[in-house]
Amino acid sequence: MLNVENLSVNYGHIEALKNVSVNVKKGQICSIIGANGAGKSTLLKTISGLVKPVSGTIYFEGKPLPKKAHKIVAEGIVHVPEGRKTFSGLTIEDNLLVGGTLTDKTRLTANLEKQYQLFPILKERKNQFAGTLSGGEQQMLAVARGLMSEPKIILLDEPSMGLAPLIVNQIYNLIGQIRESGITVLLIEQNAKKALSICDYAYVLENGKIKLSGTGKELLASDEVRKAYLGG
């Protein structure tokens, strides 16, 4: 579904990604794990058109990906960035409507109701300003806003960052529901154990390069992964 081939990205003289290749299959959850600074967020930003690569190609459903971010969203790829980045001065409902900007206006109401069914807390507080929500609620809003564009694949960057363990479990249950609804998930996480436990396939990114890959179960059982990312 999504094929990243030999992707390289530089920030000035710093090589952020070095010939990275990743294959995300339709209907699966694919995880990218790695330490801070490994290049995980850069990979998602490049896929979503926010960062321009030095070399390499990205294919989506067999075709080269458009270069401009809004055209990438229109193709069916949505990026939920690290740190939630909701519009704090807008209500929950207005945040969601912004997420549906590129969709058919006749489906906006139906899409809004879908998000309220998936995230009941957002419906209860739909007139509340996003900036007054808790971290977990803002994360739910960020994901729901992304789903408003009717994506085929959703890119999730560190969805568990800074959240209490109970809320992290809720977020991961929601990720499972998103996959069950037919949306493919590319998940970036520092919480390697959580990411590997939910995914079909995973890659380990280290210093801008793919170091290991395998099923979630295979990497959970890997001594190398356990020592480096799972606390021994």
Long-range contacts (C-beta under 8 A, 24 or more apart in sequence): 1-25, 1-26, 1-60, 1-61, 1-152, 1-153, 1-184, 2-47, 2-58, 2-59, 2-60, 2-77, 2-153, 2-184, 2-186, 3-58, 3-59, 3-60, 4-43, 4-47, 4-56, 4-57, 4-58, 5-56, 5-57, 5-58, 5-59, 6-55, 6-56, 6-57, 7-43, 7-46, 7-53, 7-55, 7-56, 7-57, 7-58, 8-53, 8-54, 8-55, 8-56, 9-39, 9-42, 9-46, 9-51, 9-52, 9-53, 9-54, 10-54, 11-42, 15-208, 16-42, 16-208, 17-42, 17-43, 17-46, 17-53, 17-208, 17-209, 18-207, 18-208, 18-209, 19-56, 19-209, 20-56, 20-205, 20-208, 20-209, 20-210, 21-210, 22-203, 22-210, 24-153, 24-184, 24-186, 25-184, 25-200, 25-201, 26-184, 27-179, 27-182, 27-184, 28-179, 28-184, 28-185, 28-199, 28-200, 28-201, 29-175, 29-176, 29-179, 29-184, 29-185, 29-187, 29-198, 29-199, 29-200, 30-184, 30-185, 30-186, 30-187, 30-199, 30-200, 30-201, 30-202, 30-203, 31-187, 31-188, 31-189, 31-195, 31-196, 31-198, 31-199, 31-201, 31-202, 31-203, 31-216, 32-186, 32-187, 32-188, 32-189, 32-202, 32-203, 32-205, 33-189, 33-190, 33-192, 33-195, 33-196, 33-202, 33-203, 33-204, 33-205, 33-219, 33-225, 33-229, 34-190, 34-204, 34-205, 34-206, 34-229, 35-190, 35-206, 35-229, 36-190, 38-205, 38-206, 38-207, 38-208, 39-205, 39-207, 39-208, 40-157, 40-188, 40-205, 41-81, 41-82, 41-157, 41-158, 41-188, 43-188, 43-205, 44-79, 44-81, 44-155, 44-157, 44-186, 44-188, 45-79, 47-72, 47-77, 47-79, 47-155, 47-186, 48-72, 48-73, 48-77, 48-78, 48-79, 48-155, 50-79, 60-153, 61-152, 70-102, 73-102, 73-149, 73-151, 74-102, 75-152, 76-150, 76-151, 76-152, 76-153, 77-151, 77-152, 77-153, 77-155, 78-146, 78-147, 78-149, 78-151, 78-153, 78-154, 78-155, 79-146, 79-154, 79-155, 79-157, 80-142, 80-143, 80-145, 80-146, 80-154, 80-155, 80-156, 80-157, 80-159, 81-142, 81-157, 82-157, 82-158, 82-161, 82-188, 83-158, 83-161, 84-135, 84-138, 84-139, 84-141, 84-142, 85-142, 86-130, 86-131, 86-133, 86-138, 86-141, 86-142, 86-145, 87-130, 88-129, 88-130, 88-131, 89-129, 89-130, 89-131, 90-129, 90-130, 91-126, 91-127, 91-128, 91-129, 91-130, 92-122, 92-125, 92-126, 92-127, 92-128, 92-130, 92-133, 92-141, 93-126, 93-127, 95-130, 95-141, 95-145, 96-122, 96-141, 96-144, 96-145, 96-148, 97-148, 98-145, 99-144, 99-145, 99-146, 99-147, 99-148, 99-149, 100-148, 100-149, 101-149, 102-149, 103-148, 103-149, 103-150, 107-150, 111-147, 111-148, 111-150, 112-148, 114-147, 115-144, 115-147, 115-148, 118-144, 118-147, 118-174, 118-177, 119-143, 119-144, 119-174, 135-162, 135-163, 135-167, 136-163, 136-164, 136-167, 136-170, 136-171, 139-163, 139-167, 139-171, 140-171, 140-174, 143-171, 143-174, 143-178, 147-178, 147-183, 151-183, 152-183, 152-184, 153-183, 153-184, 153-185, 153-186, 154-178, 154-183, 154-184, 154-185, 154-186, 155-186, 155-188, 156-185, 156-186, 156-187, 156-188, 157-188, 158-188, 158-189, 158-190, 159-187, 159-189, 160-189, 160-191, 160-194, 161-190, 168-194, 172-198, 192-225, 192-229, 192-230, 193-220, 193-229, 193-230, 196-220, 196-225, 204-229
